[in-house]
């Protein structure tokens, strides 16, 4: 579900900067520690891949810096909704970020993976 949002970001500006530098979207995503889909959402105005508008805005600023641009040119504070208490928003973002996430495949199967690696090491030791 992608919500377009005219709120804070000038995603088109990010896209123009990336294209003008012939920067590959996958390389930029890797450098920014974001997914390709998140970079695309920043450029097109989607919001569904970000926990909150402030996390999305911070990601856009990070991408702008990686593109060698002033991050203030991406996030327009004049268009931002009034923020009565930005520390309150930061606390909400932190709570969302710290919510328990489902364990990854490696975390779920760590014991089995270790056993397989030990068996492989034993087999290799027997061969050599």
Chimera marker file (.cmm) of the C-alpha trace (Angstrom):
<marker_set name="trace">
<marker id="1" x="0.000" y="0.000" z="0.000" r="1" g="1" b="0" radius="0.5"/>
<marker id="2" x="1.636" y="3.168" z="-1.168" r="1" g="1" b="0" radius="0.5"/>
<marker id="3" x="0.407" y="6.489" z="0.048" r="1" g="1" b="0" radius="0.5"/>
<marker id="4" x="1.516" y="9.471" z="-1.921" r="1" g="1" b="0" radius="0.5"/>
<marker id="5" x="2.321" y="12.370" z="0.280" r="1" g="1" b="0" radius="0.5"/>
<marker id="6" x="3.018" y="15.964" z="-0.688" r="1" g="1" b="0" radius="0.5"/>
<marker id="7" x="4.107" y="16.549" z="2.912" r="1" g="1" b="0" radius="0.5"/>
<marker id="8" x="7.798" y="17.083" z="3.543" r="1" g="1" b="0" radius="0.5"/>
<marker id="9" x="9.853" y="15.600" z="0.761" r="1" g="1" b="0" radius="0.5"/>
<marker id="10" x="10.917" y="16.685" z="-2.656" r="1" g="1" b="0" radius="0.5"/>
<marker id="11" x="11.485" y="13.195" z="-4.022" r="1" g="1" b="0" radius="0.5"/>
<marker id="12" x="11.668" y="14.412" z="-7.582" r="1" g="1" b="0" radius="0.5"/>
<marker id="13" x="14.707" y="16.468" z="-6.600" r="1" g="1" b="0" radius="0.5"/>
<marker id="14" x="16.412" y="13.346" z="-5.203" r="1" g="1" b="0" radius="0.5"/>
<marker id="15" x="15.670" y="11.478" z="-8.414" r="1" g="1" b="0" radius="0.5"/>
<marker id="16" x="17.027" y="14.323" z="-10.571" r="1" g="1" b="0" radius="0.5"/>
<marker id="17" x="20.241" y="14.454" z="-8.537" r="1" g="1" b="0" radius="0.5"/>
<marker id="18" x="20.705" y="10.683" z="-8.759" r="1" g="1" b="0" radius="0.5"/>
<marker id="19" x="20.117" y="10.602" z="-12.505" r="1" g="1" b="0" radius="0.5"/>
<marker id="20" x="22.329" y="13.634" z="-13.160" r="1" g="1" b="0" radius="0.5"/>
<marker id="21" x="25.176" y="11.792" z="-11.439" r="1" g="1" b="0" radius="0.5"/>
<marker id="22" x="24.464" y="8.544" z="-13.322" r="1" g="1" b="0" radius="0.5"/>
<marker id="23" x="24.189" y="6.911" z="-9.906" r="1" g="1" b="0" radius="0.5"/>
<marker id="24" x="22.801" y="3.387" z="-9.901" r="1" g="1" b="0" radius="0.5"/>
<marker id="25" x="19.777" y="3.063" z="-7.628" r="1" g="1" b="0" radius="0.5"/>
<marker id="26" x="21.024" y="-0.227" z="-6.138" r="1" g="1" b="0" radius="0.5"/>
<marker id="27" x="24.426" y="1.287" z="-5.310" r="1" g="1" b="0" radius="0.5"/>
<marker id="28" x="22.773" y="4.298" z="-3.695" r="1" g="1" b="0" radius="0.5"/>
<marker id="29" x="20.448" y="2.041" z="-1.700" r="1" g="1" b="0" radius="0.5"/>
<marker id="30" x="23.390" y="-0.008" z="-0.453" r="1" g="1" b="0" radius="0.5"/>
<marker id="31" x="25.358" y="3.080" z="0.590" r="1" g="1" b="0" radius="0.5"/>
<marker id="32" x="22.314" y="4.499" z="2.393" r="1" g="1" b="0" radius="0.5"/>
<marker id="33" x="21.484" y="1.179" z="4.096" r="1" g="1" b="0" radius="0.5"/>
<marker id="34" x="18.046" y="1.306" z="2.482" r="1" g="1" b="0" radius="0.5"/>
<marker id="35" x="16.277" y="-0.994" z="0.072" r="1" g="1" b="0" radius="0.5"/>
<marker id="36" x="15.873" y="-0.164" z="-3.600" r="1" g="1" b="0" radius="0.5"/>
<marker id="37" x="12.120" y="0.002" z="-2.974" r="1" g="1" b="0" radius="0.5"/>
<marker id="38" x="12.656" y="2.578" z="-0.222" r="1" g="1" b="0" radius="0.5"/>
<marker id="39" x="14.784" y="4.752" z="-2.529" r="1" g="1" b="0" radius="0.5"/>
<marker id="40" x="12.046" y="4.525" z="-5.156" r="1" g="1" b="0" radius="0.5"/>
<marker id="41" x="9.439" y="5.525" z="-2.575" r="1" g="1" b="0" radius="0.5"/>
<marker id="42" x="11.527" y="8.512" z="-1.541" r="1" g="1" b="0" radius="0.5"/>
<marker id="43" x="11.707" y="9.569" z="-5.181" r="1" g="1" b="0" radius="0.5"/>
<marker id="44" x="8.018" y="9.000" z="-5.951" r="1" g="1" b="0" radius="0.5"/>
<marker id="45" x="6.360" y="10.048" z="-2.703" r="1" g="1" b="0" radius="0.5"/>
<marker id="46" x="5.346" y="6.688" z="-1.279" r="1" g="1" b="0" radius="0.5"/>
<marker id="47" x="5.312" y="6.141" z="2.471" r="1" g="1" b="0" radius="0.5"/>
<marker id="48" x="4.423" y="2.502" z="3.136" r="1" g="1" b="0" radius="0.5"/>
<marker id="49" x="8.018" y="1.294" z="3.601" r="1" g="1" b="0" radius="0.5"/>
<marker id="50" x="8.846" y="3.744" z="6.393" r="1" g="1" b="0" radius="0.5"/>
<marker id="51" x="7.751" y="3.538" z="10.041" r="1" g="1" b="0" radius="0.5"/>
<marker id="52" x="6.999" y="7.247" z="10.313" r="1" g="1" b="0" radius="0.5"/>
<marker id="53" x="7.250" y="10.516" z="8.382" r="1" g="1" b="0" radius="0.5"/>
<marker id="54" x="10.293" y="11.584" z="10.407" r="1" g="1" b="0" radius="0.5"/>
<marker id="55" x="12.159" y="8.340" z="9.635" r="1" g="1" b="0" radius="0.5"/>
<marker id="56" x="11.263" y="8.856" z="5.965" r="1" g="1" b="0" radius="0.5"/>
<marker id="57" x="12.522" y="12.463" z="6.113" r="1" g="1" b="0" radius="0.5"/>
<marker id="58" x="15.787" y="11.348" z="7.753" r="1" g="1" b="0" radius="0.5"/>
<marker id="59" x="16.266" y="8.727" z="5.031" r="1" g="1" b="0" radius="0.5"/>
<marker id="60" x="15.761" y="11.407" z="2.376" r="1" g="1" b="0" radius="0.5"/>
<marker id="61" x="18.315" y="13.656" z="4.082" r="1" g="1" b="0" radius="0.5"/>
<marker id="62" x="20.796" y="10.777" z="4.198" r="1" g="1" b="0" radius="0.5"/>
<marker id="63" x="20.322" y="10.114" z="0.473" r="1" g="1" b="0" radius="0.5"/>
<marker id="64" x="20.742" y="13.818" z="-0.304" r="1" g="1" b="0" radius="0.5"/>
<marker id="65" x="24.053" y="13.881" z="1.590" r="1" g="1" b="0" radius="0.5"/>
<marker id="66" x="25.234" y="10.779" z="-0.278" r="1" g="1" b="0" radius="0.5"/>
<marker id="67" x="24.428" y="12.595" z="-3.512" r="1" g="1" b="0" radius="0.5"/>
<marker id="68" x="26.502" y="15.559" z="-2.345" r="1" g="1" b="0" radius="0.5"/>
<marker id="69" x="23.525" y="17.871" z="-1.915" r="1" g="1" b="0" radius="0.5"/>
<marker id="70" x="22.213" y="19.987" z="0.909" r="1" g="1" b="0" radius="0.5"/>
<marker id="71" x="19.609" y="17.875" z="2.738" r="1" g="1" b="0" radius="0.5"/>
<marker id="72" x="17.649" y="21.020" z="3.571" r="1" g="1" b="0" radius="0.5"/>
<marker id="73" x="16.755" y="21.252" z="-0.116" r="1" g="1" b="0" radius="0.5"/>
<marker id="74" x="14.881" y="17.960" z="0.142" r="1" g="1" b="0" radius="0.5"/>
<marker id="75" x="12.858" y="18.441" z="3.305" r="1" g="1" b="0" radius="0.5"/>
<marker id="76" x="10.727" y="21.563" z="3.186" r="1" g="1" b="0" radius="0.5"/>
<marker id="77" x="9.854" y="22.547" z="6.746" r="1" g="1" b="0" radius="0.5"/>
<marker id="78" x="7.351" y="25.139" z="5.506" r="1" g="1" b="0" radius="0.5"/>
<marker id="79" x="5.170" y="22.313" z="4.198" r="1" g="1" b="0" radius="0.5"/>
<marker id="80" x="5.511" y="20.248" z="7.355" r="1" g="1" b="0" radius="0.5"/>
<marker id="81" x="2.541" y="19.939" z="9.659" r="1" g="1" b="0" radius="0.5"/>
<marker id="82" x="2.939" y="21.778" z="12.926" r="1" g="1" b="0" radius="0.5"/>
<marker id="83" x="4.952" y="19.662" z="15.305" r="1" g="1" b="0" radius="0.5"/>
<marker id="84" x="3.930" y="20.619" z="18.830" r="1" g="1" b="0" radius="0.5"/>
<marker id="85" x="6.613" y="18.456" z="20.392" r="1" g="1" b="0" radius="0.5"/>
<marker id="86" x="9.341" y="17.003" z="18.192" r="1" g="1" b="0" radius="0.5"/>
<marker id="87" x="10.802" y="15.070" z="21.133" r="1" g="1" b="0" radius="0.5"/>
<marker id="88" x="7.416" y="13.365" z="21.460" r="1" g="1" b="0" radius="0.5"/>
<marker id="89" x="7.643" y="12.322" z="17.784" r="1" g="1" b="0" radius="0.5"/>
<marker id="90" x="11.192" y="11.069" z="18.309" r="1" g="1" b="0" radius="0.5"/>
<marker id="91" x="10.019" y="8.990" z="21.264" r="1" g="1" b="0" radius="0.5"/>
<marker id="92" x="7.192" y="7.499" z="19.190" r="1" g="1" b="0" radius="0.5"/>
<marker id="93" x="9.679" y="6.686" z="16.409" r="1" g="1" b="0" radius="0.5"/>
<marker id="94" x="11.984" y="5.012" z="18.909" r="1" g="1" b="0" radius="0.5"/>
<marker id="95" x="9.126" y="2.937" z="20.337" r="1" g="1" b="0" radius="0.5"/>
<marker id="96" x="8.170" y="1.749" z="16.843" r="1" g="1" b="0" radius="0.5"/>
<marker id="97" x="11.799" y="0.976" z="16.031" r="1" g="1" b="0" radius="0.5"/>
<marker id="98" x="12.249" y="-1.043" z="19.229" r="1" g="1" b="0" radius="0.5"/>
<marker id="99" x="9.113" y="-3.136" z="18.670" r="1" g="1" b="0" radius="0.5"/>
<marker id="100" x="9.985" y="-6.836" z="18.563" r="1" g="1" b="0" radius="0.5"/>
<marker id="101" x="10.583" y="-8.031" z="15.026" r="1" g="1" b="0" radius="0.5"/>
<marker id="102" x="10.136" y="-11.613" z="13.843" r="1" g="1" b="0" radius="0.5"/>
<marker id="103" x="13.421" y="-13.514" z="14.027" r="1" g="1" b="0" radius="0.5"/>
<marker id="104" x="15.403" y="-13.892" z="10.830" r="1" g="1" b="0" radius="0.5"/>
<marker id="105" x="16.009" y="-17.274" z="9.219" r="1" g="1" b="0" radius="0.5"/>
<marker id="106" x="19.534" y="-17.401" z="10.656" r="1" g="1" b="0" radius="0.5"/>
<marker id="107" x="18.304" y="-16.556" z="14.150" r="1" g="1" b="0" radius="0.5"/>
<marker id="108" x="15.601" y="-19.238" z="13.921" r="1" g="1" b="0" radius="0.5"/>
<marker id="109" x="17.994" y="-21.922" z="12.698" r="1" g="1" b="0" radius="0.5"/>
<marker id="110" x="21.279" y="-20.913" z="14.333" r="1" g="1" b="0" radius="0.5"/>
<marker id="111" x="21.691" y="-24.219" z="16.179" r="1" g="1" b="0" radius="0.5"/>
<marker id="112" x="21.122" y="-26.268" z="13.024" r="1" g="1" b="0" radius="0.5"/>
<marker id="113" x="23.488" y="-24.088" z="11.001" r="1" g="1" b="0" radius="0.5"/>
<marker id="114" x="26.237" y="-24.497" z="13.610" r="1" g="1" b="0" radius="0.5"/>
<marker id="115" x="25.758" y="-28.278" z="13.605" r="1" g="1" b="0" radius="0.5"/>
<marker id="116" x="26.002" y="-28.449" z="9.798" r="1" g="1" b="0" radius="0.5"/>
<marker id="117" x="29.150" y="-26.310" z="9.836" r="1" g="1" b="0" radius="0.5"/>
<marker id="118" x="30.726" y="-28.531" z="12.510" r="1" g="1" b="0" radius="0.5"/>
<marker id="119" x="29.892" y="-31.662" z="10.499" r="1" g="1" b="0" radius="0.5"/>
<marker id="120" x="31.397" y="-30.100" z="7.367" r="1" g="1" b="0" radius="0.5"/>
<marker id="121" x="34.524" y="-29.146" z="9.288" r="1" g="1" b="0" radius="0.5"/>
<marker id="122" x="34.809" y="-32.752" z="10.577" r="1" g="1" b="0" radius="0.5"/>
<marker id="123" x="34.413" y="-34.152" z="7.054" r="1" g="1" b="0" radius="0.5"/>
<marker id="124" x="37.040" y="-31.780" z="5.696" r="1" g="1" b="0" radius="0.5"/>
<marker id="125" x="39.388" y="-32.706" z="8.535" r="1" g="1" b="0" radius="0.5"/>
<marker id="126" x="38.937" y="-36.415" z="7.732" r="1" g="1" b="0" radius="0.5"/>
<marker id="127" x="39.664" y="-35.870" z="4.038" r="1" g="1" b="0" radius="0.5"/>
<marker id="128" x="42.853" y="-33.905" z="4.646" r="1" g="1" b="0" radius="0.5"/>
<link id1="1" id2="2" r="1" g="1" b="0" radius="0.2"/>
<link id1="2" id2="3" r="1" g="1" b="0" radius="0.2"/>
<link id1="3" id2="4" r="1" g="1" b="0" radius="0.2"/>
<link id1="4" id2="5" r="1" g="1" b="0" radius="0.2"/>
<link id1="5" id2="6" r="1" g="1" b="0" radius="0.2"/>
<link id1="6" id2="7" r="1" g="1" b="0" radius="0.2"/>
<link id1="7" id2="8" r="1" g="1" b="0" radius="0.2"/>
<link id1="8" id2="9" r="1" g="1" b="0" radius="0.2"/>
<link id1="9" id2="10" r="1" g="1" b="0" radius="0.2"/>
<link id1="10" id2="11" r="1" g="1" b="0" radius="0.2"/>
<link id1="11" id2="12" r="1" g="1" b="0" radius="0.2"/>
<link id1="12" id2="13" r="1" g="1" b="0" radius="0.2"/>
<link id1="13" id2="14" r="1" g="1" b="0" radius="0.2"/>
<link id1="14" id2="15" r="1" g="1" b="0" radius="0.2"/>
<link id1="15" id2="16" r="1" g="1" b="0" radius="0.2"/>
<link id1="16" id2="17" r="1" g="1" b="0" radius="0.2"/>
<link id1="17" id2="18" r="1" g="1" b="0" radius="0.2"/>
<link id1="18" id2="19" r="1" g="1" b="0" radius="0.2"/>
<link id1="19" id2="20" r="1" g="1" b="0" radius="0.2"/>
<link id1="20" id2="21" r="1" g="1" b="0" radius="0.2"/>
<link id1="21" id2="22" r="1" g="1" b="0" radius="0.2"/>
<link id1="22" id2="23" r="1" g="1" b="0" radius="0.2"/>
<link id1="23" id2="24" r="1" g="1" b="0" radius="0.2"/>
<link id1="24" id2="25" r="1" g="1" b="0" radius="0.2"/>
<link id1="25" id2="26" r="1" g="1" b="0" radius="0.2"/>
<link id1="26" id2="27" r="1" g="1" b="0" radius="0.2"/>
<link id1="27" id2="28" r="1" g="1" b="0" radius="0.2"/>
<link id1="28" id2="29" r="1" g="1" b="0" radius="0.2"/>
<link id1="29" id2="30" r="1" g="1" b="0" radius="0.2"/>
<link id1="30" id2="31" r="1" g="1" b="0" radius="0.2"/>
<link id1="31" id2="32" r="1" g="1" b="0" radius="0.2"/>
<link id1="32" id2="33" r="1" g="1" b="0" radius="0.2"/>
<link id1="33" id2="34" r="1" g="1" b="0" radius="0.2"/>
<link id1="34" id2="35" r="1" g="1" b="0" radius="0.2"/>
<link id1="35" id2="36" r="1" g="1" b="0" radius="0.2"/>
<link id1="36" id2="37" r="1" g="1" b="0" radius="0.2"/>
<link id1="37" id2="38" r="1" g="1" b="0" radius="0.2"/>
<link id1="38" id2="39" r="1" g="1" b="0" radius="0.2"/>
<link id1="39" id2="40" r="1" g="1" b="0" radius="0.2"/>
<link id1="40" id2="41" r="1" g="1" b="0" radius="0.2"/>
<link id1="41" id2="42" r="1" g="1" b="0" radius="0.2"/>
<link id1="42" id2="43" r="1" g="1" b="0" radius="0.2"/>
<link id1="43" id2="44" r="1" g="1" b="0" radius="0.2"/>
<link id1="44" id2="45" r="1" g="1" b="0" radius="0.2"/>
<link id1="45" id2="46" r="1" g="1" b="0" radius="0.2"/>
<link id1="46" id2="47" r="1" g="1" b="0" radius="0.2"/>
<link id1="47" id2="48" r="1" g="1" b="0" radius="0.2"/>
<link id1="48" id2="49" r="1" g="1" b="0" radius="0.2"/>
<link id1="49" id2="50" r="1" g="1" b="0" radius="0.2"/>
<link id1="50" id2="51" r="1" g="1" b="0" radius="0.2"/>
<link id1="51" id2="52" r="1" g="1" b="0" radius="0.2"/>
<link id1="52" id2="53" r="1" g="1" b="0" radius="0.2"/>
<link id1="53" id2="54" r="1" g="1" b="0" radius="0.2"/>
<link id1="54" id2="55" r="1" g="1" b="0" radius="0.2"/>
<link id1="55" id2="56" r="1" g="1" b="0" radius="0.2"/>
<link id1="56" id2="57" r="1" g="1" b="0" radius="0.2"/>
<link id1="57" id2="58" r="1" g="1" b="0" radius="0.2"/>
<link id1="58" id2="59" r="1" g="1" b="0" radius="0.2"/>
<link id1="59" id2="60" r="1" g="1" b="0" radius="0.2"/>
<link id1="60" id2="61" r="1" g="1" b="0" radius="0.2"/>
<link id1="61" id2="62" r="1" g="1" b="0" radius="0.2"/>
<link id1="62" id2="63" r="1" g="1" b="0" radius="0.2"/>
<link id1="63" id2="64" r="1" g="1" b="0" radius="0.2"/>
<link id1="64" id2="65" r="1" g="1" b="0" radius="0.2"/>
<link id1="65" id2="66" r="1" g="1" b="0" radius="0.2"/>
<link id1="66" id2="67" r="1" g="1" b="0" radius="0.2"/>
<link id1="67" id2="68" r="1" g="1" b="0" radius="0.2"/>
<link id1="68" id2="69" r="1" g="1" b="0" radius="0.2"/>
<link id1="69" id2="70" r="1" g="1" b="0" radius="0.2"/>
<link id1="70" id2="71" r="1" g="1" b="0" radius="0.2"/>
<link id1="71" id2="72" r="1" g="1" b="0" radius="0.2"/>
<link id1="72" id2="73" r="1" g="1" b="0" radius="0.2"/>
<link id1="73" id2="74" r="1" g="1" b="0" radius="0.2"/>
<link id1="74" id2="75" r="1" g="1" b="0" radius="0.2"/>
<link id1="75" id2="76" r="1" g="1" b="0" radius="0.2"/>
<link id1="76" id2="77" r="1" g="1" b="0" radius="0.2"/>
<link id1="77" id2="78" r="1" g="1" b="0" radius="0.2"/>
<link id1="78" id2="79" r="1" g="1" b="0" radius="0.2"/>
<link id1="79" id2="80" r="1" g="1" b="0" radius="0.2"/>
<link id1="80" id2="81" r="1" g="1" b="0" radius="0.2"/>
<link id1="81" id2="82" r="1" g="1" b="0" radius="0.2"/>
<link id1="82" id2="83" r="1" g="1" b="0" radius="0.2"/>
<link id1="83" id2="84" r="1" g="1" b="0" radius="0.2"/>
<link id1="84" id2="85" r="1" g="1" b="0" radius="0.2"/>
<link id1="85" id2="86" r="1" g="1" b="0" radius="0.2"/>
<link id1="86" id2="87" r="1" g="1" b="0" radius="0.2"/>
<link id1="87" id2="88" r="1" g="1" b="0" radius="0.2"/>
<link id1="88" id2="89" r="1" g="1" b="0" radius="0.2"/>
<link id1="89" id2="90" r="1" g="1" b="0" radius="0.2"/>
<link id1="90" id2="91" r="1" g="1" b="0" radius="0.2"/>
<link id1="91" id2="92" r="1" g="1" b="0" radius="0.2"/>
<link id1="92" id2="93" r="1" g="1" b="0" radius="0.2"/>
<link id1="93" id2="94" r="1" g="1" b="0" radius="0.2"/>
<link id1="94" id2="95" r="1" g="1" b="0" radius="0.2"/>
<link id1="95" id2="96" r="1" g="1" b="0" radius="0.2"/>
<link id1="96" id2="97" r="1" g="1" b="0" radius="0.2"/>
<link id1="97" id2="98" r="1" g="1" b="0" radius="0.2"/>
<link id1="98" id2="99" r="1" g="1" b="0" radius="0.2"/>
<link id1="99" id2="100" r="1" g="1" b="0" radius="0.2"/>
<link id1="100" id2="101" r="1" g="1" b="0" radius="0.2"/>
<link id1="101" id2="102" r="1" g="1" b="0" radius="0.2"/>
<link id1="102" id2="103" r="1" g="1" b="0" radius="0.2"/>
<link id1="103" id2="104" r="1" g="1" b="0" radius="0.2"/>
<link id1="104" id2="105" r="1" g="1" b="0" radius="0.2"/>
<link id1="105" id2="106" r="1" g="1" b="0" radius="0.2"/>
<link id1="106" id2="107" r="1" g="1" b="0" radius="0.2"/>
<link id1="107" id2="108" r="1" g="1" b="0" radius="0.2"/>
<link id1="108" id2="109" r="1" g="1" b="0" radius="0.2"/>
<link id1="109" id2="110" r="1" g="1" b="0" radius="0.2"/>
<link id1="110" id2="111" r="1" g="1" b="0" radius="0.2"/>
<link id1="111" id2="112" r="1" g="1" b="0" radius="0.2"/>
<link id1="112" id2="113" r="1" g="1" b="0" radius="0.2"/>
<link id1="113" id2="114" r="1" g="1" b="0" radius="0.2"/>
<link id1="114" id2="115" r="1" g="1" b="0" radius="0.2"/>
<link id1="115" id2="116" r="1" g="1" b="0" radius="0.2"/>
<link id1="116" id2="117" r="1" g="1" b="0" radius="0.2"/>
<link id1="117" id2="118" r="1" g="1" b="0" radius="0.2"/>
<link id1="118" id2="119" r="1" g="1" b="0" radius="0.2"/>
<link id1="119" id2="120" r="1" g="1" b="0" radius="0.2"/>
<link id1="120" id2="121" r="1" g="1" b="0" radius="0.2"/>
<link id1="121" id2="122" r="1" g="1" b="0" radius="0.2"/>
<link id1="122" id2="123" r="1" g="1" b="0" radius="0.2"/>
<link id1="123" id2="124" r="1" g="1" b="0" radius="0.2"/>
<link id1="124" id2="125" r="1" g="1" b="0" radius="0.2"/>
<link id1="125" id2="126" r="1" g="1" b="0" radius="0.2"/>
<link id1="126" id2="127" r="1" g="1" b="0" radius="0.2"/>
<link id1="127" id2="128" r="1" g="1" b="0" radius="0.2"/>
</marker_set>
